[in-house]
Amino acid sequence: MPTHTISPAQPLTLAALAALLADSRPVELGTDAKAQIAACHTYLHERLAHDDQPIYGINTGFGSLYNVGIAPQERTQLQVNLMMSHACGTGAEVPQNLVRLMLFLKAQSLSYGHSGVQVTTAERLVAMYNREMLPVVYEQGSLGASGDLAPLAHLCLPLLGLGEVNYQGYRLSAEDAMSLFSWEPLTLQAKEGLALLNGTQFMLAYAVDGVLRAQRLAAAADVIGALSTEAFGGCTHPFNENLHRIRPHAGQVLVAKRLRELLAGSELQTQPRLAVQDPYSFRCQPQVHGASRDALAYVAQVVETECNSVTDNPNIFPDEDLILSGGNFHGQPLALALDHLAIAMAELGSISERRTYQLISGQRGLPTYLVAEPGLNSGLMIPQYTAAGIVSQNKQLCTPASVDSIVSSNGQEDHVSMGANAATKARRVIENVEQVLGIELLTAVQALAFRRPGRTSEALERVVEAFGQEVKFVVRDRVLYPDLHKAAAFVRKFDWQ
């Protein structure tokens, strides 16, 4: 398997990240990355040897303690103390795939040579990524500025032989896990603890994962919506190119084109129309799905920019002979984008649940609840309840986190992004929408069976056939929750492109 090289000269794209995560290829620091990291580290220590001016977090305390000087012989302990004191995460554990992504993204950010760390520090992060030695990190504890302090402290504690890791299915002390490879704890030098803890890699990992899953969901929503249109006896007139030419939002135009392609060649579209006009949830798919796609494009652009950014503080510029304390750790760009992502995905779920409702409501020649003997059987009555409950929860989860701020560090950190909360909320919304779309898919395939022997398009018939291998037609009432879970898994895994 080819190795992915982390190089400051090679911009990181979401497509490249998706491929990297899909095949779990190993990574390495490029020669140029090592050179830039080393040059920055050398510059910093030469500067400290000849300059006793206060430099935040290097020879001073942190946060509101910025005016407390630190003696040269205490600077290493300062960085260790920072790592230990900030590991205050609580709540659920971060999923291991996201912890692994955090390791990669932290190494990527350090590779630009503006953080002052040792090459060996960045290499240890890469080694942990490759060995899948994954620190135990907790979801709660970050305010989204000064970066994701608590989660990143847990991520990086194992560099010191502290904290815990998950390795090959076992939860081990970091010290015991490191002994498996004869790794010694690192000795942090000036600025290193701060470089490791300042940064947006917690919320960024959630954002990367969220965007990649959302892109799949956007594609799935179009296909499943097309299936529902067919099952409901809907028509293609609302997807006509001329309508969208006169309101040319990019996402709307794309979805309309995709729906036309998905429905092309359908026998069902040649049958007499059952109504003059379809409900909004069918007719307005280009406008609603398209708006979510446009929002997702914005979010993807923000996330890709952040993947190629340095987000610790202070930042070091050896060529300019500058060390600048700023605010690149502030998560506001991601916080706003993640709130936008959650809202955009929730709308895909909202319109999906409405199509599900229409399909089970006994209209257009379909039996009530899509079962042959309603009354004796409840059929697909309750999956719609489940979808409705999930959609309602999404509305609650879509209250923006980014509009909130709580003062911390004795007023020094007086505006924070709450981007970490935006990140975990967005993930929950995406998981919810996967289930809602799964319920619609189950319902649409069930409804389509009542349109036989008429056939839909070849593209949609392939989806119906593949789904039928996982979930069988509901002839009479049975326990349905395993089918709902299978449907959500199908939405997550099927190739919707």
C-alpha positions as CSV (number, residue, x, y, z in Angstrom):
1,M,0.0,0.0,0.0
2,P,1.5,3.4,-1.0
3,T,2.5,5.7,1.9
4,H,0.9,9.1,2.2
5,T,3.5,11.8,2.6
6,I,2.7,14.8,4.8
7,S,4.2,17.8,2.9
8,P,3.7,21.5,3.4
9,A,4.1,21.9,-0.3
10,Q,1.2,19.5,-1.1
11,P,-2.2,21.0,-0.1
12,L,-4.4,18.4,1.6
13,T,-7.8,17.9,-0.1
14,L,-10.9,16.3,1.3
15,A,-10.8,13.9,-1.5
16,A,-7.2,12.8,-0.6
17,L,-8.3,12.6,3.1
18,A,-11.3,10.4,2.1
19,A,-9.0,8.0,0.2
20,L,-6.5,8.0,3.1
21,L,-9.1,7.1,5.6
22,A,-10.8,4.5,3.3
23,D,-7.7,2.3,2.8
24,S,-5.8,3.1,6.1
25,R,-2.6,3.6,4.2
26,P,0.5,4.5,6.4
27,V,1.7,8.1,6.5
28,E,5.1,9.7,6.9
29,L,6.6,13.2,7.3
30,G,8.1,14.4,4.1
31,T,11.7,15.6,3.9
32,D,10.5,19.1,3.4
33,A,8.2,18.9,6.5
34,K,11.1,17.6,8.6
35,A,13.3,20.4,7.4
36,Q,10.8,23.1,8.2
37,I,10.0,21.7,11.6
38,A,13.7,21.4,12.4
39,A,14.5,24.9,11.2
40,C,11.7,26.4,13.3
41,H,12.8,24.5,16.4
42,T,16.4,25.6,16.0
43,Y,15.4,29.2,15.4
44,L,13.3,29.3,18.6
45,H,16.0,27.9,20.8
46,E,18.6,30.1,19.4
47,R,16.3,33.1,20.0
48,L,15.6,32.0,23.6
49,A,19.4,31.6,24.3
50,H,20.0,35.3,23.4
51,D,16.7,37.1,24.2
52,D,15.0,37.2,27.5
53,Q,11.9,39.2,26.3
54,P,8.6,37.7,27.4
55,I,7.2,35.3,24.8
56,Y,3.7,34.0,25.7
57,G,3.6,30.4,26.8
58,I,7.3,29.9,26.3
59,N,8.8,31.9,29.2
60,T,5.5,33.0,30.7
61,G,2.5,31.3,32.2
62,F,-0.7,30.6,30.3
63,G,-4.1,32.3,29.9
64,S,-4.5,35.0,32.5
65,L,-1.1,34.0,33.9
66,Y,0.6,35.4,30.9
67,N,2.4,38.0,33.0
68,V,4.1,35.4,35.2
69,G,7.7,34.9,34.1
70,I,9.1,31.3,33.9
71,A,12.8,30.7,34.6
72,P,14.8,28.9,31.8
73,Q,15.4,25.8,34.0
74,E,11.6,25.5,34.5
75,R,10.5,25.7,30.9
76,T,10.4,22.0,30.3
77,Q,8.3,21.4,33.5
78,L,6.0,24.2,32.4
79,Q,5.1,22.3,29.2
80,V,4.6,19.0,31.1
81,N,2.4,20.8,33.7
82,L,0.3,22.3,30.9
83,M,-0.3,18.8,29.4
84,M,-1.3,17.3,32.7
85,S,-3.4,20.1,34.1
86,H,-5.4,20.5,30.9
87,A,-6.4,16.8,30.5
88,C,-9.9,17.5,32.0
89,G,-12.1,15.8,29.5
90,T,-15.4,14.2,30.4
91,G,-18.4,12.6,28.8
92,A,-18.4,9.9,26.1
93,E,-15.2,8.7,24.5
94,V,-14.4,10.1,21.1
95,P,-14.8,7.4,18.5
96,Q,-11.5,5.7,17.7
97,N,-11.6,6.6,14.0
98,L,-11.9,10.3,14.9
99,V,-9.0,10.0,17.4
100,R,-6.8,8.6,14.6
101,L,-7.9,11.4,12.4
102,M,-7.0,13.9,15.1
103,L,-3.4,12.4,15.3
104,F,-3.0,12.9,11.6
105,L,-4.4,16.4,11.5
106,K,-2.2,17.5,14.4
107,A,0.9,16.2,12.6
108,Q,-0.3,18.0,9.4
109,S,-0.6,21.3,11.3
110,L,2.9,20.9,12.8
111,S,4.4,20.1,9.4
112,Y,4.3,23.7,8.2
113,G,7.2,24.6,10.6
114,H,5.5,27.5,12.6
115,S,5.1,25.7,15.9
116,G,8.6,25.2,17.4
117,V,8.3,21.5,18.1
118,Q,11.0,18.8,17.7
119,V,10.9,16.6,14.6
120,T,10.7,13.6,17.0
121,T,7.5,15.0,18.5
122,A,5.7,15.1,15.1
123,E,7.2,11.7,14.2
124,R,5.8,10.1,17.4
125,L,2.3,11.4,16.4
126,V,2.7,9.8,13.0
127,A,4.0,6.5,14.6
128,M,0.9,6.4,16.8
129,Y,-1.3,6.9,13.8
130,N,0.4,4.2,11.8
131,R,0.4,1.7,14.8
132,E,-3.3,2.6,15.6
133,M,-2.2,3.3,19.1
134,L,-5.2,5.6,19.8
135,P,-5.3,7.8,22.9
136,V,-8.5,7.8,25.0
137,V,-10.0,11.2,24.4
138,Y,-13.3,12.5,25.8
139,E,-16.0,14.6,24.0
140,Q,-16.5,17.3,26.6
141,G,-14.1,19.9,27.8
142,S,-13.4,22.2,24.8
143,L,-14.7,25.7,24.4
144,G,-13.4,25.9,20.9
145,A,-10.8,28.5,21.8
146,S,-7.8,28.5,22.8
147,G,-8.3,25.6,20.6
148,D,-9.5,22.2,21.8
149,L,-7.4,22.3,24.9
150,A,-8.8,19.4,27.0
151,P,-9.3,16.9,24.1
152,L,-5.8,17.6,22.7
153,A,-4.3,17.2,26.1
154,H,-5.8,13.7,26.2
155,L,-4.6,13.1,22.7
156,C,-1.0,14.1,23.5
157,L,-0.6,12.8,27.1
158,P,0.7,9.4,25.7
159,L,3.7,11.3,24.3
160,L,4.8,11.6,27.9
161,G,3.9,8.1,28.8
162,L,0.7,9.4,30.6
163,G,-2.9,8.7,30.0
164,E,-4.5,5.7,28.3
165,V,-4.7,4.3,24.8
166,N,-6.8,1.8,22.9
167,Y,-4.6,-0.7,21.1
168,Q,-5.8,-3.8,19.2
169,G,-9.0,-4.0,21.2
170,Y,-7.4,-3.4,24.6
171,R,-7.4,-0.4,26.8
172,L,-3.9,0.1,28.2
173,S,-1.9,2.7,30.1
174,A,0.1,4.7,27.7
175,E,3.3,3.6,29.5
176,D,2.5,-0.1,29.0
177,A,1.5,0.4,25.3
178,M,4.7,2.3,24.6
179,S,6.8,-0.5,26.1
180,L,5.5,-2.8,23.4
181,F,7.6,-0.8,20.9
182,S,10.4,0.2,23.2
183,W,9.3,3.8,23.0
184,E,10.6,6.2,25.6
185,P,8.5,9.1,26.8
186,L,9.4,12.4,25.0
187,T,11.0,15.2,26.9
188,L,9.1,18.3,25.9
189,Q,11.1,21.4,25.1
190,A,10.0,25.1,25.1
191,K,6.6,25.7,23.4
192,E,5.9,22.0,22.7
193,G,3.1,21.5,25.2
194,L,1.4,24.7,23.9
195,A,1.8,23.7,20.3
196,L,0.2,20.3,21.0
197,L,-2.7,21.6,23.0
198,N,-3.5,24.8,21.0
199,G,-5.3,23.9,17.8
200,T,-8.6,22.9,16.3
201,Q,-8.0,19.2,15.6
202,F,-10.8,17.9,17.7
203,M,-13.6,19.9,16.0
204,L,-11.7,19.6,12.7
205,A,-11.7,15.8,12.9
206,Y,-15.5,15.8,13.5
207,A,-15.9,18.3,10.6
208,V,-13.9,16.2,8.2
209,D,-15.8,13.1,9.1
210,G,-19.1,15.0,9.0
211,V,-18.5,16.5,5.6
212,L,-17.6,13.2,4.1
213,R,-20.6,11.5,5.5
214,A,-22.8,14.4,4.5
215,Q,-21.7,14.2,0.9
216,R,-22.8,10.6,0.9
217,L,-26.1,11.6,2.5
218,A,-26.7,14.3,-0.1
219,A,-26.2,11.7,-2.9
220,A,-28.4,9.2,-1.0
221,A,-31.2,11.7,-0.5
222,D,-31.5,12.3,-4.2
223,V,-31.7,8.6,-5.0
224,I,-34.1,7.8,-2.2
225,G,-36.2,10.8,-3.1
226,A,-36.4,9.6,-6.7
227,L,-37.6,6.2,-5.5
228,S,-40.3,7.8,-3.4
229,T,-41.4,9.9,-6.3
230,E,-41.9,6.8,-8.3
231,A,-43.6,4.9,-5.6
232,F,-46.0,7.8,-4.9
233,G,-46.9,8.2,-8.6
234,G,-45.2,11.5,-8.8
235,C,-44.1,13.2,-12.1
236,T,-40.9,14.6,-13.5
237,H,-42.2,17.9,-14.6
238,P,-40.9,19.8,-11.6
239,F,-37.4,18.7,-12.5
240,N,-37.5,20.1,-16.1
241,E,-34.3,21.9,-17.0
242,N,-36.2,25.1,-18.0
243,L,-37.5,25.6,-14.5
244,H,-34.1,25.5,-13.0
245,R,-32.4,27.6,-15.7
246,I,-34.4,30.6,-14.5
247,R,-33.4,30.1,-10.9
248,P,-29.9,28.8,-11.3
249,H,-28.6,28.0,-7.8
250,A,-25.8,25.5,-8.3
251,G,-27.2,22.9,-5.9
252,Q,-30.7,23.2,-7.3
253,V,-29.6,22.8,-10.9
254,L,-27.5,19.8,-9.9
255,V,-30.2,18.0,-8.0
256,A,-32.8,18.6,-10.8
257,K,-30.4,17.1,-13.3
258,R,-29.7,14.2,-11.1
259,L,-33.4,13.4,-10.6
260,R,-34.0,13.6,-14.3
261,E,-31.2,11.1,-14.9
262,L,-32.3,8.8,-12.1
263,L,-35.9,8.7,-13.5
264,A,-34.9,8.4,-17.2
265,G,-36.3,5.3,-18.8
266,S,-38.9,4.6,-16.1
267,E,-42.0,2.7,-17.2
268,L,-43.9,4.2,-14.3
269,Q,-43.4,7.7,-15.8
270,T,-45.4,6.7,-18.9
271,Q,-48.5,5.7,-16.9
272,P,-51.4,8.2,-16.5
273,R,-50.7,10.8,-13.8
274,L,-52.6,10.3,-10.6
275,A,-52.7,14.0,-9.7
276,V,-52.2,17.4,-11.4
277,Q,-49.5,18.4,-8.8
278,D,-47.3,16.6,-6.2
279,P,-46.8,17.7,-2.6
280,Y,-43.8,20.0,-1.9
281,S,-41.7,17.1,-0.4
282,F,-41.6,15.5,-3.9
283,R,-42.0,18.6,-6.1
284,C,-39.4,20.8,-4.3
285,Q,-36.6,18.3,-4.0
286,P,-34.3,20.3,-6.2
287,Q,-34.8,23.4,-4.2
288,V,-34.5,21.8,-0.7
289,H,-31.8,19.1,-1.5
290,G,-30.0,21.7,-3.6
291,A,-29.9,24.3,-0.9
292,S,-28.4,21.7,1.5
293,R,-25.8,20.8,-1.2
294,D,-24.9,24.5,-1.5
295,A,-24.5,24.8,2.2
296,L,-22.3,21.6,2.2
297,A,-20.1,23.1,-0.5
298,Y,-19.4,26.1,1.8
299,V,-18.7,23.9,4.8
300,A,-16.3,21.7,2.7
301,Q,-14.4,24.8,1.6
302,V,-14.0,25.9,5.2
303,V,-12.9,22.5,6.4
304,E,-10.4,22.0,3.6
305,T,-8.9,25.4,4.4
306,E,-8.6,24.5,8.0
307,C,-6.9,21.2,7.1
308,N,-4.1,23.2,5.5
309,S,-3.7,25.7,8.4
310,V,-1.6,26.3,11.5
311,T,-3.9,26.7,14.4
312,D,-1.6,26.9,17.5
313,N,-0.2,29.9,19.3
314,P,2.1,31.7,19.3
315,N,3.4,31.2,15.8
316,I,7.0,31.3,14.8
317,F,8.3,32.8,11.5
318,P,12.0,32.1,11.3
319,D,12.5,33.8,7.9
320,E,11.0,37.0,9.2
321,D,12.6,36.7,12.7
322,L,9.2,37.0,14.3
323,I,7.3,35.2,17.0
324,L,3.7,36.4,17.0
325,S,0.9,35.8,19.5
326,G,-2.4,35.8,17.8
327,G,-5.7,33.9,17.7
328,N,-5.4,31.2,15.0
329,F,-6.6,28.7,17.6
330,H,-10.1,30.3,17.6
331,G,-12.7,27.9,16.3
332,Q,-15.2,30.4,15.0
333,P,-14.8,29.5,11.3
334,L,-15.4,25.8,12.1
335,A,-18.2,26.6,14.6
336,L,-20.2,28.5,12.1
337,A,-19.6,25.9,9.4
338,L,-20.5,23.0,11.7
339,D,-23.8,24.7,12.8
340,H,-24.5,25.3,9.1
341,L,-23.7,21.6,8.3
342,A,-26.1,20.4,11.0
343,I,-29.0,22.6,9.7
344,A,-28.4,21.6,6.1
345,M,-28.4,17.9,6.9
346,A,-31.4,18.2,9.2
347,E,-33.4,19.6,6.3
348,L,-32.6,16.5,4.3
349,G,-34.1,14.5,7.1
350,S,-37.1,16.8,7.5
351,I,-38.2,16.6,3.9
352,S,-37.5,12.9,3.9
353,E,-39.8,12.2,6.8
354,R,-42.6,14.1,4.9
355,R,-42.2,11.8,1.9
356,T,-42.4,8.8,4.2
357,Y,-45.6,10.2,5.7
358,Q,-47.2,10.7,2.2
359,L,-46.3,7.2,1.2
360,I,-48.0,5.5,4.1
361,S,-51.1,7.7,4.1
362,G,-53.2,5.6,1.8
363,Q,-53.1,8.0,-1.2
364,R,-52.8,7.4,-5.0
365,G,-53.8,3.8,-4.9
366,L,-51.4,2.7,-2.2
367,P,-52.7,0.8,0.8
368,T,-52.8,2.5,4.2
369,Y,-49.5,1.9,6.0
370,L,-48.3,-0.1,2.9
371,V,-49.6,-3.5,4.1
372,A,-52.2,-5.7,2.4
373,E,-54.4,-6.1,5.5
374,P,-54.4,-2.8,7.4
375,G,-56.2,-3.1,10.7
376,L,-55.0,-6.6,11.5
377,N,-51.6,-5.3,10.5
378,S,-50.1,-2.0,11.4
379,G,-47.5,-2.3,8.5
380,L,-45.2,0.7,8.3
381,M,-47.2,2.9,10.6
382,I,-44.6,3.2,13.4
383,P,-41.4,3.6,11.4
384,Q,-42.8,7.0,10.4
385,Y,-43.3,7.8,14.1
386,T,-39.6,7.0,14.6
387,A,-38.6,9.2,11.8
388,A,-40.8,12.1,13.1
389,G,-39.3,11.7,16.6
390,I,-35.8,11.9,15.1
391,V,-36.6,14.9,13.0
392,S,-37.9,16.7,16.0
393,Q,-34.7,15.9,17.9
394,N,-32.7,17.3,15.0
395,K,-34.6,20.6,15.3
396,Q,-33.5,20.8,18.9
397,L,-29.9,19.8,18.1
398,C,-29.8,22.5,15.4
399,T,-29.9,25.4,17.9
400,P,-26.6,27.0,17.0
401,A,-23.6,26.5,19.3
402,S,-21.6,29.2,17.7
403,V,-23.8,32.0,19.0
404,D,-22.9,31.1,22.6
405,S,-19.8,32.2,24.5
406,I,-18.7,31.9,28.1
407,V,-15.9,33.9,29.6
408,S,-12.9,31.8,30.9
409,S,-9.4,32.3,32.2
410,N,-10.2,35.3,34.4
411,G,-11.5,37.2,31.5
412,Q,-8.5,36.8,29.3
413,E,-10.3,34.4,27.1
414,D,-13.5,36.4,26.9
415,H,-15.0,35.1,23.6
416,V,-15.0,31.5,22.7
417,S,-16.5,29.6,19.7
418,M,-18.1,26.6,21.3
419,G,-17.1,24.8,18.1
420,A,-16.5,21.5,19.9
421,N,-20.2,21.5,20.9
422,A,-21.1,22.4,17.3
423,A,-19.0,19.4,16.2
424,T,-20.6,16.8,18.4
425,K,-24.1,18.1,17.7
426,A,-23.5,18.0,13.9
427,R,-22.3,14.4,14.2
428,R,-25.5,13.4,16.0
429,V,-27.6,15.1,13.4
430,I,-25.9,13.3,10.6
431,E,-26.3,9.9,12.3
432,N,-30.0,10.8,12.8
433,V,-30.5,11.7,9.1
434,E,-28.9,8.4,8.1
435,Q,-31.6,6.6,10.0
436,V,-34.4,8.9,8.7
437,L,-33.3,8.3,5.1
438,G,-33.1,4.6,5.8
439,I,-36.7,4.6,7.0
440,E,-37.7,6.5,3.8
441,L,-35.9,3.9,1.7
442,L,-37.6,1.0,3.4
443,T,-40.9,2.7,2.9
444,A,-40.3,3.6,-0.7
445,V,-39.2,0.1,-1.7
446,Q,-42.3,-1.3,0.1
447,A,-44.6,1.1,-1.7
448,L,-42.9,0.4,-5.1
449,A,-43.9,-3.2,-4.8
450,F,-47.5,-2.2,-5.0
451,R,-46.8,-0.6,-8.4
452,R,-45.7,-3.9,-10.0
453,P,-45.5,-5.1,-12.6
454,G,-44.5,-1.6,-13.7
455,R,-40.8,-1.0,-13.4
456,T,-38.8,2.1,-12.5
457,S,-35.5,3.1,-14.2
458,E,-32.6,0.7,-14.4
459,A,-30.6,2.9,-12.0
460,L,-33.3,2.8,-9.4
461,E,-34.1,-0.9,-9.9
462,R,-30.5,-1.7,-9.0
463,V,-31.0,0.1,-5.7
464,V,-34.2,-1.8,-5.0
465,E,-32.5,-5.1,-5.8
466,A,-29.5,-4.3,-3.5
467,F,-31.7,-3.2,-0.7
468,G,-33.9,-6.3,-1.1
469,Q,-30.9,-8.4,-0.2
470,E,-30.8,-6.7,3.2
471,V,-34.4,-6.0,4.1
472,K,-37.4,-8.2,2.9
473,F,-40.8,-7.0,1.9
474,V,-43.2,-6.7,4.9
475,V,-46.1,-9.1,4.1
476,R,-47.6,-9.0,7.6
477,D,-46.4,-7.5,10.9
478,R,-43.1,-8.5,12.2
479,V,-40.5,-7.1,14.6
480,L,-39.2,-4.1,12.5
481,Y,-36.3,-2.6,14.5
482,P,-33.6,-4.9,12.9
483,D,-34.9,-3.7,9.5
484,L,-34.6,-0.1,10.5
485,H,-31.0,-0.6,11.7
486,K,-30.2,-2.5,8.4
487,A,-31.7,0.3,6.4
488,A,-29.5,3.0,8.2
489,A,-26.4,0.8,7.6
490,F,-27.4,0.5,3.9
491,V,-27.6,4.3,3.6
492,R,-24.1,4.6,5.2
493,K,-22.4,2.0,3.0
494,F,-24.1,1.9,-0.4
495,D,-22.4,3.6,-3.3
496,W,-24.9,6.3,-4.2
497,Q,-23.0,8.1,-6.9
